[in-house]
């Protein structure tokens, strides 16, 4: 009985910290989506430039998640997580008082560094505190809080932006971040660093950071930077060098052999990349559509957009528990199929598209994402040893961040080609609708490819505990 009480005393603060950090990192982004037109108008920035407020944050998180995950495994996950929360809070305060689009972009990029520390540790911290047979259940809580952040973002962000301005979103995020930082420092159990003599793969870290930066920046700036294609090519070359180095080094940052020997692990990460890449820009595009084309205010737009993440939040705990009993691979494939169906429906959006149909399509994507995300995360973690939870968590987080960045890069390229340097308020509704048609065709194809990859996975003979 005493051991059970002691375990619960450690588990409750862990769940609380992970749930809140999962909430704030997604709330900020989804709330800010509704402020994109207002930010562009205040700073007189082009639509492509304002898109970097989202992309810059994602890029920083994608670049640094894996290095921080490995560092957390070696030095202690609590230390990295609390530092990440502190940086996230600090940059929320800075962004709230930004005086230019450049200053706002700077704080968002540094905030992405803090988010990388959070993303690379919170899942590992959570599942380390629970037995393997409860892994899906607690992951469901974590992912549900992510979607509650996405749900609250459009509503609370829309209200704040409408009544108090976009800066109030960052002030609210600052207050919540300070609260969870205090809880984490005082209540989160200490995590032991690995004592196996492994060191930090400095060359591997440098190669990894450079290759991700070059590829992601090249993709994101393909319409604004003349040498963007060369950056992508250079990033791919560095990726090859990175793989060769990791195969030879004694203590790699990523155990790349695991990808070759474990198809379930490889395809689960690839499926995550394609799912996030296909769905992330949905909220961004629809927030622009509802405010610029349909002429709703941010408050009304937020109430419409809540349908997707609300469904995710409700169903994710159930999907997580179900994945402890039913093959998570099959559940994730089912979820991916529903996401593709919802995206396909948006290909036919028009200036007078029924609002109820938008809500229905968003709900379908929400159901699909709920049945994909928790089971897919469970599938990834079932494929690795406990000592590698940090790296596995950070790789999955990187797949999410790269998917997000790629999704925004696709949208940025299409917007730049369709609208040039025009601001969102100057754009013709027909231009925005045509942009959405092109984007949703691409996203539907990507998601359909993800279904094929997801179905190719096989359930491991037994999970690794």
Residue, then its C-alpha position, 0 to 999 in steps of 0.5 A: x500500500x505504501x509503495x502504491x501511495x508513493x508511486x501515485x505521489x510521483x505520478x500525479x505531478x508528472x501527469x499534471x506537468x506533462x498535461x499543462x506543457x502539452x496544452x500551452x505548446x499547442x494552445x499558443x499556435x492554434x490561438x495565434x492562427x486567428x491573429x494572423x490577419x491582425x498581426x499582418x495588418x499591424x506590422x504591414x507585413x506580407x502574408x508570406x512574412x506573417x507565415x514565418x511567425x508560425x514556421x520559425x517556431x516550428x523550424x526551431x523545434x524540429x532542429x533541436x528536438x533530437x539533440x535535446x532528447x539525447x542530452x536529456x537521456x544523458x543528463x536528466x530529463x527533468x533538467x531539460x524539461x524545466x529549462x524548456x518551460x522557462x525559455x518558453x515563458x520568457x519568450x511569451x513575455x517578450x513576444x507580448x511586447x514585440x515592436x516589429x515583425x522582426x522582433x516577434x519572429x525572434x521571440x517565436x524562434x527562441x520560443x521554439x527552442x524552449x518547445x524543443x526541450x519540452x517536446x523531447x522530454x515530456x512524453x519520455x517523462x510521462x511513460x517512464x512513470x507508468x507500467x507498460x500496460x498503462x502506456x496507451x492510457x496515459x498517452x491518451x491523457x497527454x494527447x487529449x491535453x494537446x487537443x484541448x489546447x488546440x480546442x481552447x486556442x480558437x475560442x480563447x484566442x478568438x475572444x482575446x484577439x477580438x477584445x484585447x488584441x493578439x498580444x494578450x494571447x502571449x500574456x496568458x501563455x506567460x502566466x500558465x507557463x510560470x505556473x507549470x514551471x513552479x510545479x515542475x521545479x518543486x514537484x516533478x520527480x528527479x530523473x536519473x541520468x544514464x550511467x553507462x559511460x556514453x558520451x555526447x555525439x558532438x559531430x552527429x549533433x552538428x550534422x543533424x542540426x545543419x541538415x535539418x536547418x538546411x532542408x527545412x529553411x530551404x523548403x520554407x523559403x523556396x518562393x522567397x530565396x533564390x538559392x533555396x533549392x541548393x540548401x535542400x540539396x546540401x541538407x540531403x547530402x549532409x543527411x547521407x554523411x550523418x547516416x554514415x557517421x552514426x553507423x560508425x560512431x560508438x555512441x550515436x545521437x540516433x541509433x539508425x540501425x533501429x530503423x533498418x531492423x524495426x520496420x514497425x518503428x520506421x513506418x510509425x515515424x514516417x506515418x506521423x511525418x505524413x499525417x502531420x504534414x497533411x493536416x497541420x495547415x488546415x487550421x491556418x488556411x481555414x482561419x484565413x478563409x473564415x475571416x478574409x473570405x467569409x468576413x467573420x470576426x476572429x471570435x466567430x471563426x474560433x467557434x467554428x474551428x473548435x469542432x476538430x480539436x474538440x472531437x480530438x480531445x474527447x476521443x483521444x483518451x478512449x483511443x489511447x486505452x483502446x490501443x492497449x488492447x487492440x493493435x495500435x497499428x490498425x487503429x492508426x491506419x484507420x485514423x489516417x484514412x478518416x483524415x484523408x477523407x476530411x481533407x478530400x472534402x475541403x478540395x471543393x471549398x468555395x466562397x459560399x461553402x456551407x458552414x455546417x459542411x466545414x464543421x462536419x469535415x473538421x469533425x471527421x478529421x478530428x475523429x481521424x486524428x484522435x484514432x491516429x495520434x495516441x495509437x501511433x505514439x504507443x506503437x513507436x514507444x512499444x518498439x524501443x527500450x526504456x533507456x531510449x524513450x527520450x530519443x524515441x520521443x524526440x524523434x517522434x516530436x521531430x517528425x511532428x515538427x518537420x511535418x508541421x514545417x513542411x505543411x506550412x512550407x507548402x502553404x507559403x509557396x502556394x500563397x507566394x505564387x498566387x498572391x505575391x507580396x500582397x497582404x491578406x487584407x488586399x487579397x481577392x477572395x477568389x485568390x484565397x479559395x484557389x490557394x486552398x484548392x491547390x493546398x488541399x489537393x496536395x494534402x489529400x495525396x500526402x495523407x493517402x500515401x500515409x495510409x499505404x505506409x501505415x498499413x505496411x506496418x506489423x505488430x511487434x511480437x512483444x513490446x519492449x518493457 
